[in-house]
Amino acid sequence: MAKQLSGGVFRSDLKLSDERDIYYYDSKEISRTAVDKRDDKAQPGIGHLRLDPLVNEWVAVASHRQHRVFLPPKELCPLCVSNGDKLTEIPDSNYEVVVFTNRSPALTTPADNYKLPAVIGFDTPNADAAGACEVVCYTQDHGSTFAQLSPQQIRTVLVAHQH
């Protein structure tokens, strides 16, 4: 069942086959029941944080992302809607705005007891890269731009970013 948000936007919360979250945002209440029919694939590793002692800042390192899907051919686009035998990140056949957890995130949701290590200079240990990485698709039309969206579509995108 869709949850009504501000601005007349409805959000439907579902799960992908690998237990990642997917959220559909619509300008009217729609029953979203599409099931992700892809095989459950394990997510690659998670990045880590390294302290740059020269500037005393944490830097995210995510070398596992070198093996992610990058610029696939148009017919294999993972951001298109699923259609027949073509199964993508978006199991439904249409959407207004969809947000889902990135399959190859640089960051991971931190545990409740997450804490950065104490800064001790060059010997500071690495830490898990904590945070969230989501993909926001604001239209299913690949030829469209944000500037071409209607005011209602822009509102839906903004509400999605708020939630």
CNS distance restraints for C-alpha pairs under 8 A (distance, minus, plus):
assign (resid   1 and name CA) (resid  12 and name CA) 6.51 0.50 0.50
assign (resid   1 and name CA) (resid  31 and name CA) 6.39 0.50 0.50
assign (resid   1 and name CA) (resid  32 and name CA) 7.65 0.50 0.50
assign (resid   2 and name CA) (resid  10 and name CA) 5.71 0.50 0.50
assign (resid   2 and name CA) (resid  11 and name CA) 5.24 0.50 0.50
assign (resid   2 and name CA) (resid  12 and name CA) 4.54 0.50 0.50
assign (resid   2 and name CA) (resid  13 and name CA) 7.50 0.50 0.50
assign (resid   2 and name CA) (resid  29 and name CA) 6.42 0.50 0.50
assign (resid   2 and name CA) (resid  30 and name CA) 6.97 0.50 0.50
assign (resid   2 and name CA) (resid  31 and name CA) 6.85 0.50 0.50
assign (resid   2 and name CA) (resid  32 and name CA) 7.84 0.50 0.50
assign (resid   3 and name CA) (resid  10 and name CA) 5.39 0.50 0.50
assign (resid   3 and name CA) (resid  11 and name CA) 5.17 0.50 0.50
assign (resid   3 and name CA) (resid  12 and name CA) 6.43 0.50 0.50
assign (resid   4 and name CA) (resid   8 and name CA) 6.82 0.50 0.50
assign (resid   4 and name CA) (resid   9 and name CA) 5.94 0.50 0.50
assign (resid   4 and name CA) (resid  10 and name CA) 4.43 0.50 0.50
assign (resid   4 and name CA) (resid  11 and name CA) 6.45 0.50 0.50
assign (resid   4 and name CA) (resid  29 and name CA) 7.97 0.50 0.50
assign (resid   5 and name CA) (resid   9 and name CA) 5.23 0.50 0.50
assign (resid   5 and name CA) (resid  10 and name CA) 5.71 0.50 0.50
assign (resid   5 and name CA) (resid  11 and name CA) 7.07 0.50 0.50
assign (resid   5 and name CA) (resid 159 and name CA) 7.72 0.50 0.50
assign (resid   6 and name CA) (resid 159 and name CA) 7.13 0.50 0.50
assign (resid   7 and name CA) (resid 155 and name CA) 7.14 0.50 0.50
assign (resid   7 and name CA) (resid 156 and name CA) 7.75 0.50 0.50
assign (resid   7 and name CA) (resid 159 and name CA) 7.51 0.50 0.50
assign (resid   8 and name CA) (resid  27 and name CA) 6.14 0.50 0.50
assign (resid   8 and name CA) (resid  28 and name CA) 7.20 0.50 0.50
assign (resid   9 and name CA) (resid  25 and name CA) 6.48 0.50 0.50
assign (resid   9 and name CA) (resid  26 and name CA) 5.59 0.50 0.50
assign (resid   9 and name CA) (resid  27 and name CA) 4.72 0.50 0.50
assign (resid   9 and name CA) (resid  28 and name CA) 6.54 0.50 0.50
assign (resid   9 and name CA) (resid  29 and name CA) 7.97 0.50 0.50
assign (resid   9 and name CA) (resid 156 and name CA) 6.20 0.50 0.50
assign (resid   9 and name CA) (resid 159 and name CA) 7.31 0.50 0.50
assign (resid  10 and name CA) (resid  24 and name CA) 7.95 0.50 0.50
assign (resid  10 and name CA) (resid  25 and name CA) 5.57 0.50 0.50
assign (resid  10 and name CA) (resid  26 and name CA) 5.17 0.50 0.50
assign (resid  10 and name CA) (resid  27 and name CA) 6.24 0.50 0.50
assign (resid  10 and name CA) (resid  28 and name CA) 6.29 0.50 0.50
assign (resid  10 and name CA) (resid  29 and name CA) 5.77 0.50 0.50
assign (resid  10 and name CA) (resid  30 and name CA) 7.87 0.50 0.50
assign (resid  11 and name CA) (resid  23 and name CA) 6.42 0.50 0.50
assign (resid  11 and name CA) (resid  24 and name CA) 5.46 0.50 0.50
assign (resid  11 and name CA) (resid  25 and name CA) 4.60 0.50 0.50
assign (resid  11 and name CA) (resid  26 and name CA) 6.52 0.50 0.50
assign (resid  12 and name CA) (resid  23 and name CA) 5.56 0.50 0.50
assign (resid  12 and name CA) (resid  24 and name CA) 5.11 0.50 0.50
assign (resid  12 and name CA) (resid  25 and name CA) 6.68 0.50 0.50
assign (resid  12 and name CA) (resid  31 and name CA) 7.84 0.50 0.50
assign (resid  12 and name CA) (resid  32 and name CA) 6.49 0.50 0.50
assign (resid  13 and name CA) (resid  21 and name CA) 7.24 0.50 0.50
assign (resid  13 and name CA) (resid  22 and name CA) 6.09 0.50 0.50
assign (resid  13 and name CA) (resid  23 and name CA) 4.73 0.50 0.50
assign (resid  13 and name CA) (resid  24 and name CA) 6.72 0.50 0.50
assign (resid  14 and name CA) (resid  21 and name CA) 6.12 0.50 0.50
assign (resid  14 and name CA) (resid  22 and name CA) 5.31 0.50 0.50
assign (resid  14 and name CA) (resid  23 and name CA) 6.27 0.50 0.50
assign (resid  15 and name CA) (resid  19 and name CA) 5.40 0.50 0.50
assign (resid  15 and name CA) (resid  20 and name CA) 5.66 0.50 0.50
assign (resid  15 and name CA) (resid  21 and name CA) 4.76 0.50 0.50
assign (resid  15 and name CA) (resid  22 and name CA) 5.69 0.50 0.50
assign (resid  15 and name CA) (resid  36 and name CA) 7.92 0.50 0.50
assign (resid  16 and name CA) (resid  20 and name CA) 5.30 0.50 0.50
assign (resid  16 and name CA) (resid  21 and name CA) 6.24 0.50 0.50
assign (resid  16 and name CA) (resid  22 and name CA) 6.63 0.50 0.50
assign (resid  16 and name CA) (resid  35 and name CA) 7.38 0.50 0.50
assign (resid  16 and name CA) (resid  36 and name CA) 5.40 0.50 0.50
assign (resid  16 and name CA) (resid  89 and name CA) 7.91 0.50 0.50
assign (resid  17 and name CA) (resid  35 and name CA) 7.84 0.50 0.50
assign (resid  17 and name CA) (resid  36 and name CA) 5.37 0.50 0.50
assign (resid  17 and name CA) (resid  37 and name CA) 6.85 0.50 0.50
assign (resid  17 and name CA) (resid  38 and name CA) 6.48 0.50 0.50
assign (resid  17 and name CA) (resid  39 and name CA) 6.81 0.50 0.50
assign (resid  17 and name CA) (resid  40 and name CA) 5.33 0.50 0.50
assign (resid  18 and name CA) (resid  39 and name CA) 7.92 0.50 0.50
assign (resid  18 and name CA) (resid  40 and name CA) 4.78 0.50 0.50
assign (resid  18 and name CA) (resid  41 and name CA) 6.21 0.50 0.50
assign (resid  18 and name CA) (resid  42 and name CA) 7.01 0.50 0.50
assign (resid  20 and name CA) (resid 100 and name CA) 7.23 0.50 0.50
assign (resid  20 and name CA) (resid 101 and name CA) 5.74 0.50 0.50
assign (resid  20 and name CA) (resid 103 and name CA) 7.98 0.50 0.50
assign (resid  21 and name CA) (resid 100 and name CA) 5.57 0.50 0.50
assign (resid  21 and name CA) (resid 101 and name CA) 5.67 0.50 0.50
assign (resid  22 and name CA) (resid  98 and name CA) 7.12 0.50 0.50
assign (resid  22 and name CA) (resid  99 and name CA) 5.71 0.50 0.50
assign (resid  22 and name CA) (resid 100 and name CA) 4.16 0.50 0.50
assign (resid  22 and name CA) (resid 101 and name CA) 6.67 0.50 0.50
assign (resid  23 and name CA) (resid  98 and name CA) 5.63 0.50 0.50
assign (resid  23 and name CA) (resid  99 and name CA) 5.13 0.50 0.50
assign (resid  23 and name CA) (resid 100 and name CA) 6.17 0.50 0.50
assign (resid  24 and name CA) (resid  32 and name CA) 7.89 0.50 0.50
assign (resid  24 and name CA) (resid  95 and name CA) 6.89 0.50 0.50
assign (resid  24 and name CA) (resid  96 and name CA) 7.51 0.50 0.50
assign (resid  24 and name CA) (resid  97 and name CA) 5.99 0.50 0.50
assign (resid  24 and name CA) (resid  98 and name CA) 4.55 0.50 0.50
assign (resid  24 and name CA) (resid  99 and name CA) 6.57 0.50 0.50
assign (resid  25 and name CA) (resid  95 and name CA) 7.65 0.50 0.50
assign (resid  25 and name CA) (resid  96 and name CA) 6.37 0.50 0.50
assign (resid  25 and name CA) (resid  97 and name CA) 5.09 0.50 0.50
assign (resid  25 and name CA) (resid  98 and name CA) 6.03 0.50 0.50
assign (resid  25 and name CA) (resid 156 and name CA) 6.62 0.50 0.50
assign (resid  25 and name CA) (resid 157 and name CA) 7.97 0.50 0.50
assign (resid  25 and name CA) (resid 160 and name CA) 6.63 0.50 0.50
assign (resid  26 and name CA) (resid  30 and name CA) 7.18 0.50 0.50
assign (resid  26 and name CA) (resid  95 and name CA) 7.28 0.50 0.50
assign (resid  26 and name CA) (resid  96 and name CA) 5.64 0.50 0.50
assign (resid  26 and name CA) (resid  97 and name CA) 6.71 0.50 0.50
assign (resid  26 and name CA) (resid 156 and name CA) 6.91 0.50 0.50
assign (resid  27 and name CA) (resid  96 and name CA) 7.76 0.50 0.50
assign (resid  27 and name CA) (resid 152 and name CA) 7.38 0.50 0.50
assign (resid  27 and name CA) (resid 153 and name CA) 7.79 0.50 0.50
assign (resid  27 and name CA) (resid 156 and name CA) 6.72 0.50 0.50
assign (resid  32 and name CA) (resid  92 and name CA) 7.63 0.50 0.50
assign (resid  33 and name CA) (resid  92 and name CA) 7.92 0.50 0.50
assign (resid  34 and name CA) (resid  91 and name CA) 5.81 0.50 0.50
assign (resid  34 and name CA) (resid  92 and name CA) 5.14 0.50 0.50
assign (resid  35 and name CA) (resid  91 and name CA) 6.07 0.50 0.50
assign (resid  35 and name CA) (resid  92 and name CA) 7.59 0.50 0.50
assign (resid  36 and name CA) (resid  87 and name CA) 7.86 0.50 0.50
assign (resid  36 and name CA) (resid  89 and name CA) 7.94 0.50 0.50
assign (resid  36 and name CA) (resid  90 and name CA) 7.68 0.50 0.50
assign (resid  36 and name CA) (resid  91 and name CA) 5.04 0.50 0.50
assign (resid  37 and name CA) (resid  87 and name CA) 7.15 0.50 0.50
assign (resid  37 and name CA) (resid  91 and name CA) 7.56 0.50 0.50
assign (resid  38 and name CA) (resid  87 and name CA) 6.49 0.50 0.50
assign (resid  38 and name CA) (resid  88 and name CA) 7.89 0.50 0.50
assign (resid  43 and name CA) (resid 103 and name CA) 6.13 0.50 0.50
assign (resid  43 and name CA) (resid 104 and name CA) 6.57 0.50 0.50
assign (resid  44 and name CA) (resid  64 and name CA) 6.64 0.50 0.50
assign (resid  44 and name CA) (resid  65 and name CA) 7.98 0.50 0.50
assign (resid  44 and name CA) (resid 103 and name CA) 7.86 0.50 0.50
assign (resid  44 and name CA) (resid 104 and name CA) 6.25 0.50 0.50
assign (resid  45 and name CA) (resid  64 and name CA) 6.15 0.50 0.50
assign (resid  45 and name CA) (resid 104 and name CA) 7.98 0.50 0.50
assign (resid  46 and name CA) (resid  62 and name CA) 6.77 0.50 0.50
assign (resid  46 and name CA) (resid  64 and name CA) 7.29 0.50 0.50
assign (resid  46 and name CA) (resid 104 and name CA) 7.99 0.50 0.50
assign (resid  46 and name CA) (resid 105 and name CA) 6.66 0.50 0.50
assign (resid  46 and name CA) (resid 106 and name CA) 5.93 0.50 0.50
assign (resid  46 and name CA) (resid 107 and name CA) 6.19 0.50 0.50
assign (resid  46 and name CA) (resid 108 and name CA) 6.50 0.50 0.50
assign (resid  46 and name CA) (resid 128 and name CA) 7.54 0.50 0.50
assign (resid  46 and name CA) (resid 129 and name CA) 7.16 0.50 0.50
assign (resid  47 and name CA) (resid  60 and name CA) 6.75 0.50 0.50
assign (resid  47 and name CA) (resid  61 and name CA) 5.44 0.50 0.50
assign (resid  47 and name CA) (resid  62 and name CA) 4.09 0.50 0.50
assign (resid  47 and name CA) (resid  63 and name CA) 7.00 0.50 0.50
assign (resid  47 and name CA) (resid  64 and name CA) 7.26 0.50 0.50
assign (resid  47 and name CA) (resid 105 and name CA) 7.77 0.50 0.50
assign (resid  47 and name CA) (resid 106 and name CA) 5.06 0.50 0.50
assign (resid  47 and name CA) (resid 107 and name CA) 5.95 0.50 0.50
assign (resid  47 and name CA) (resid 108 and name CA) 7.93 0.50 0.50
assign (resid  47 and name CA) (resid 128 and name CA) 6.59 0.50 0.50
assign (resid  47 and name CA) (resid 129 and name CA) 5.44 0.50 0.50
assign (resid  48 and name CA) (resid  60 and name CA) 5.83 0.50 0.50
assign (resid  48 and name CA) (resid  61 and name CA) 5.44 0.50 0.50
assign (resid  48 and name CA) (resid  62 and name CA) 6.56 0.50 0.50
assign (resid  48 and name CA) (resid 107 and name CA) 7.69 0.50 0.50
assign (resid  48 and name CA) (resid 126 and name CA) 6.47 0.50 0.50
assign (resid  48 and name CA) (resid 127 and name CA) 5.51 0.50 0.50
assign (resid  48 and name CA) (resid 128 and name CA) 4.43 0.50 0.50
assign (resid  48 and name CA) (resid 129 and name CA) 4.34 0.50 0.50
assign (resid  49 and name CA) (resid  58 and name CA) 5.96 0.50 0.50
assign (resid  49 and name CA) (resid  59 and name CA) 5.40 0.50 0.50
assign (resid  49 and name CA) (resid  60 and name CA) 4.59 0.50 0.50
assign (resid  49 and name CA) (resid  61 and name CA) 6.04 0.50 0.50
assign (resid  49 and name CA) (resid 126 and name CA) 5.49 0.50 0.50
assign (resid  49 and name CA) (resid 127 and name CA) 5.01 0.50 0.50
assign (resid  49 and name CA) (resid 128 and name CA) 5.93 0.50 0.50
assign (resid  49 and name CA) (resid 129 and name CA) 5.19 0.50 0.50
assign (resid  50 and name CA) (resid  58 and name CA) 5.52 0.50 0.50
assign (resid  50 and name CA) (resid  59 and name CA) 5.30 0.50 0.50
assign (resid  50 and name CA) (resid  60 and name CA) 6.57 0.50 0.50
assign (resid  50 and name CA) (resid  61 and name CA) 7.22 0.50 0.50
assign (resid  50 and name CA) (resid 125 and name CA) 7.36 0.50 0.50
assign (resid  50 and name CA) (resid 126 and name CA) 4.96 0.50 0.50
assign (resid  50 and name CA) (resid 127 and name CA) 6.82 0.50 0.50
assign (resid  51 and name CA) (resid  56 and name CA) 6.51 0.50 0.50
assign (resid  51 and name CA) (resid  57 and name CA) 5.71 0.50 0.50
assign (resid  51 and name CA) (resid  58 and name CA) 4.44 0.50 0.50
assign (resid  51 and name CA) (resid  59 and name CA) 6.17 0.50 0.50
assign (resid  51 and name CA) (resid 119 and name CA) 7.88 0.50 0.50
assign (resid  51 and name CA) (resid 121 and name CA) 7.98 0.50 0.50
assign (resid  51 and name CA) (resid 122 and name CA) 7.92 0.50 0.50
assign (resid  51 and name CA) (resid 124 and name CA) 6.71 0.50 0.50
assign (resid  51 and name CA) (resid 125 and name CA) 7.92 0.50 0.50
assign (resid  51 and name CA) (resid 126 and name CA) 7.16 0.50 0.50
assign (resid  52 and name CA) (resid  56 and name CA) 5.44 0.50 0.50
assign (resid  52 and name CA) (resid  57 and name CA) 5.38 0.50 0.50
assign (resid  52 and name CA) (resid  58 and name CA) 6.04 0.50 0.50
assign (resid  52 and name CA) (resid  59 and name CA) 6.72 0.50 0.50
assign (resid  53 and name CA) (resid  57 and name CA) 7.01 0.50 0.50
assign (resid  53 and name CA) (resid 121 and name CA) 5.63 0.50 0.50
assign (resid  53 and name CA) (resid 122 and name CA) 5.98 0.50 0.50
assign (resid  60 and name CA) (resid 106 and name CA) 7.54 0.50 0.50
assign (resid  60 and name CA) (resid 129 and name CA) 6.36 0.50 0.50
assign (resid  61 and name CA) (resid 106 and name CA) 7.49 0.50 0.50
assign (resid  61 and name CA) (resid 129 and name CA) 7.98 0.50 0.50
assign (resid  62 and name CA) (resid 106 and name CA) 5.31 0.50 0.50
assign (resid  64 and name CA) (resid  68 and name CA) 7.78 0.50 0.50
assign (resid  64 and name CA) (resid 104 and name CA) 7.93 0.50 0.50
assign (resid  65 and name CA) (resid 104 and name CA) 6.09 0.50 0.50
assign (resid  65 and name CA) (resid 105 and name CA) 7.54 0.50 0.50
assign (resid  65 and name CA) (resid 106 and name CA) 7.19 0.50 0.50
assign (resid  68 and name CA) (resid 104 and name CA) 6.36 0.50 0.50
assign (resid  72 and name CA) (resid  76 and name CA) 6.01 0.50 0.50
assign (resid  72 and name CA) (resid  77 and name CA) 6.00 0.50 0.50
assign (resid  73 and name CA) (resid  77 and name CA) 6.53 0.50 0.50
assign (resid  76 and name CA) (resid  86 and name CA) 7.87 0.50 0.50
assign (resid  77 and name CA) (resid  88 and name CA) 7.48 0.50 0.50
assign (resid  78 and name CA) (resid  88 and name CA) 4.80 0.50 0.50
assign (resid  78 and name CA) (resid  89 and name CA) 5.49 0.50 0.50
assign (resid  78 and name CA) (resid  90 and name CA) 7.66 0.50 0.50
assign (resid  79 and name CA) (resid  88 and name CA) 6.62 0.50 0.50
assign (resid  79 and name CA) (resid  89 and name CA) 6.14 0.50 0.50
assign (resid  79 and name CA) (resid  90 and name CA) 6.62 0.50 0.50
assign (resid  79 and name CA) (resid 137 and name CA) 7.49 0.50 0.50
assign (resid  80 and name CA) (resid  88 and name CA) 6.55 0.50 0.50
assign (resid  80 and name CA) (resid  89 and name CA) 7.67 0.50 0.50
assign (resid  80 and name CA) (resid  90 and name CA) 6.77 0.50 0.50
assign (resid  80 and name CA) (resid 140 and name CA) 6.53 0.50 0.50
assign (resid  81 and name CA) (resid  87 and name CA) 7.81 0.50 0.50
assign (resid  81 and name CA) (resid  88 and name CA) 6.39 0.50 0.50
assign (resid  81 and name CA) (resid  89 and name CA) 7.59 0.50 0.50
assign (resid  81 and name CA) (resid  90 and name CA) 5.15 0.50 0.50
assign (resid  81 and name CA) (resid  91 and name CA) 6.32 0.50 0.50
assign (resid  81 and name CA) (resid  92 and name CA) 6.06 0.50 0.50
assign (resid  81 and name CA) (resid  93 and name CA) 5.20 0.50 0.50
assign (resid  81 and name CA) (resid  94 and name CA) 6.12 0.50 0.50
assign (resid  81 and name CA) (resid 140 and name CA) 7.22 0.50 0.50
assign (resid  82 and name CA) (resid  86 and name CA) 5.62 0.50 0.50
assign (resid  82 and name CA) (resid  87 and name CA) 4.71 0.50 0.50
assign (resid  82 and name CA) (resid  88 and name CA) 5.18 0.50 0.50
assign (resid  82 and name CA) (resid  89 and name CA) 7.61 0.50 0.50
assign (resid  82 and name CA) (resid  90 and name CA) 5.92 0.50 0.50
assign (resid  82 and name CA) (resid  91 and name CA) 5.02 0.50 0.50
assign (resid  82 and name CA) (resid  92 and name CA) 6.00 0.50 0.50
assign (resid  82 and name CA) (resid  93 and name CA) 5.61 0.50 0.50
assign (resid  83 and name CA) (resid  87 and name CA) 6.53 0.50 0.50
assign (resid  83 and name CA) (resid  93 and name CA) 6.22 0.50 0.50
assign (resid  87 and name CA) (resid  91 and name CA) 6.84 0.50 0.50
assign (resid  90 and name CA) (resid  98 and name CA) 7.97 0.50 0.50
assign (resid  94 and name CA) (resid 140 and name CA) 7.16 0.50 0.50
assign (resid  95 and name CA) (resid 139 and name CA) 7.33 0.50 0.50
assign (resid  95 and name CA) (resid 140 and name CA) 6.62 0.50 0.50
assign (resid  96 and name CA) (resid 138 and name CA) 6.65 0.50 0.50
assign (resid  96 and name CA) (resid 139 and name CA) 5.75 0.50 0.50
assign (resid  96 and name CA) (resid 140 and name CA) 7.06 0.50 0.50
assign (resid  96 and name CA) (resid 153 and name CA) 7.26 0.50 0.50
assign (resid  96 and name CA) (resid 156 and name CA) 7.91 0.50 0.50
assign (resid  97 and name CA) (resid 136 and name CA) 7.35 0.50 0.50
assign (resid  97 and name CA) (resid 137 and name CA) 5.72 0.50 0.50
assign (resid  97 and name CA) (resid 138 and name CA) 4.60 0.50 0.50
assign (resid  97 and name CA) (resid 139 and name CA) 5.94 0.50 0.50
assign (resid  97 and name CA) (resid 140 and name CA) 7.94 0.50 0.50
assign (resid  97 and name CA) (resid 156 and name CA) 6.97 0.50 0.50
assign (resid  97 and name CA) (resid 157 and name CA) 6.39 0.50 0.50
assign (resid  97 and name CA) (resid 160 and name CA) 7.58 0.50 0.50
assign (resid  98 and name CA) (resid 136 and name CA) 6.01 0.50 0.50
assign (resid  98 and name CA) (resid 137 and name CA) 5.32 0.50 0.50
assign (resid  98 and name CA) (resid 138 and name CA) 6.69 0.50 0.50
assign (resid  99 and name CA) (resid 134 and name CA) 6.58 0.50 0.50
assign (resid  99 and name CA) (resid 135 and name CA) 5.51 0.50 0.50
assign (resid  99 and name CA) (resid 136 and name CA) 4.53 0.50 0.50
assign (resid  99 and name CA) (resid 137 and name CA) 6.30 0.50 0.50
assign (resid  99 and name CA) (resid 160 and name CA) 7.66 0.50 0.50
assign (resid 100 and name CA) (resid 134 and name CA) 5.49 0.50 0.50
assign (resid 100 and name CA) (resid 135 and name CA) 5.41 0.50 0.50
assign (resid 100 and name CA) (resid 136 and name CA) 6.88 0.50 0.50
assign (resid 101 and name CA) (resid 105 and name CA) 7.95 0.50 0.50
assign (resid 101 and name CA) (resid 132 and name CA) 7.99 0.50 0.50
assign (resid 101 and name CA) (resid 133 and name CA) 6.17 0.50 0.50
assign (resid 101 and name CA) (resid 134 and name CA) 4.39 0.50 0.50
assign (resid 101 and name CA) (resid 135 and name CA) 6.23 0.50 0.50
assign (resid 102 and name CA) (resid 133 and name CA) 5.61 0.50 0.50
assign (resid 102 and name CA) (resid 134 and name CA) 4.92 0.50 0.50
assign (resid 102 and name CA) (resid 135 and name CA) 5.75 0.50 0.50
assign (resid 105 and name CA) (resid 132 and name CA) 7.78 0.50 0.50
assign (resid 105 and name CA) (resid 133 and name CA) 5.53 0.50 0.50
assign (resid 105 and name CA) (resid 134 and name CA) 7.95 0.50 0.50
assign (resid 106 and name CA) (resid 129 and name CA) 7.10 0.50 0.50
assign (resid 106 and name CA) (resid 133 and name CA) 7.01 0.50 0.50
assign (resid 107 and name CA) (resid 128 and name CA) 7.87 0.50 0.50
assign (resid 107 and name CA) (resid 129 and name CA) 4.86 0.50 0.50
assign (resid 107 and name CA) (resid 130 and name CA) 5.07 0.50 0.50
assign (resid 107 and name CA) (resid 131 and name CA) 5.10 0.50 0.50
assign (resid 107 and name CA) (resid 132 and name CA) 5.81 0.50 0.50
assign (resid 107 and name CA) (resid 133 and name CA) 6.29 0.50 0.50
assign (resid 108 and name CA) (resid 128 and name CA) 7.78 0.50 0.50
assign (resid 108 and name CA) (resid 129 and name CA) 6.25 0.50 0.50
assign (resid 108 and name CA) (resid 130 and name CA) 4.89 0.50 0.50
assign (resid 108 and name CA) (resid 131 and name CA) 5.33 0.50 0.50
assign (resid 108 and name CA) (resid 132 and name CA) 5.86 0.50 0.50
assign (resid 108 and name CA) (resid 133 and name CA) 7.50 0.50 0.50
assign (resid 109 and name CA) (resid 130 and name CA) 5.58 0.50 0.50
assign (resid 109 and name CA) (resid 131 and name CA) 5.24 0.50 0.50
assign (resid 109 and name CA) (resid 132 and name CA) 5.86 0.50 0.50
assign (resid 110 and name CA) (resid 114 and name CA) 5.77 0.50 0.50
assign (resid 110 and name CA) (resid 130 and name CA) 5.00 0.50 0.50
assign (resid 110 and name CA) (resid 131 and name CA) 6.49 0.50 0.50
assign (resid 116 and name CA) (resid 127 and name CA) 6.37 0.50 0.50
assign (resid 117 and name CA) (resid 124 and name CA) 7.14 0.50 0.50
assign (resid 117 and name CA) (resid 125 and name CA) 6.74 0.50 0.50
assign (resid 117 and name CA) (resid 126 and name CA) 7.73 0.50 0.50
assign (resid 117 and name CA) (resid 127 and name CA) 6.87 0.50 0.50
assign (resid 118 and name CA) (resid 124 and name CA) 7.08 0.50 0.50
assign (resid 119 and name CA) (resid 124 and name CA) 5.64 0.50 0.50
assign (resid 120 and name CA) (resid 124 and name CA) 5.13 0.50 0.50
assign (resid 138 and name CA) (resid 146 and name CA) 7.69 0.50 0.50
assign (resid 138 and name CA) (resid 153 and name CA) 7.95 0.50 0.50
assign (resid 138 and name CA) (resid 157 and name CA) 6.14 0.50 0.50
assign (resid 139 and name CA) (resid 144 and name CA) 7.48 0.50 0.50
assign (resid 144 and name CA) (resid 148 and name CA) 6.39 0.50 0.50
assign (resid 144 and name CA) (resid 149 and name CA) 7.83 0.50 0.50
assign (resid 145 and name CA) (resid 149 and name CA) 7.04 0.50 0.50
assign (resid 146 and name CA) (resid 154 and name CA) 7.81 0.50 0.50
assign (resid 149 and name CA) (resid 153 and name CA) 5.74 0.50 0.50
assign (resid 149 and name CA) (resid 154 and name CA) 6.17 0.50 0.50
assign (resid 150 and name CA) (resid 154 and name CA) 6.28 0.50 0.50
assign (resid 151 and name CA) (resid 155 and name CA) 6.18 0.50 0.50
assign (resid 152 and name CA) (resid 156 and name CA) 6.25 0.50 0.50
assign (resid 153 and name CA) (resid 157 and name CA) 6.31 0.50 0.50
assign (resid 154 and name CA) (resid 158 and name CA) 6.22 0.50 0.50
assign (resid 155 and name CA) (resid 159 and name CA) 6.13 0.50 0.50
assign (resid 156 and name CA) (resid 160 and name CA) 6.16 0.50 0.50
assign (resid 157 and name CA) (resid 161 and name CA) 6.34 0.50 0.50
assign (resid 158 and name CA) (resid 162 and name CA) 6.37 0.50 0.50
assign (resid 159 and name CA) (resid 163 and name CA) 6.43 0.50 0.50
